[in-house]
């Protein structure tokens, strides 16, 4: 006789606190977007505000890209500096 298959993977339900925090975060985002849209729609500063927001987003993207490039270069330099020598000698031990 074969026994019924058992599910070995446990599915963990998110806690009540996690769900509440997610709902509060989504509501806060919706309120901010709604108020921001209302302010931009009824303002003479619409073009300037849109330009400022676009500049901030572009600056963040640029910083993320530059940070990744610098971080990866740093990792590559570390790997090169700590790699064993081609003939089997370790550069860091001085032998």
Residue pairs with C-beta under 8 A, 6 or more apart in sequence:
39 49
40 46
40 49
40 50
43 49
81 91
82 92
83 91
84 90
84 91
85 91
89 95
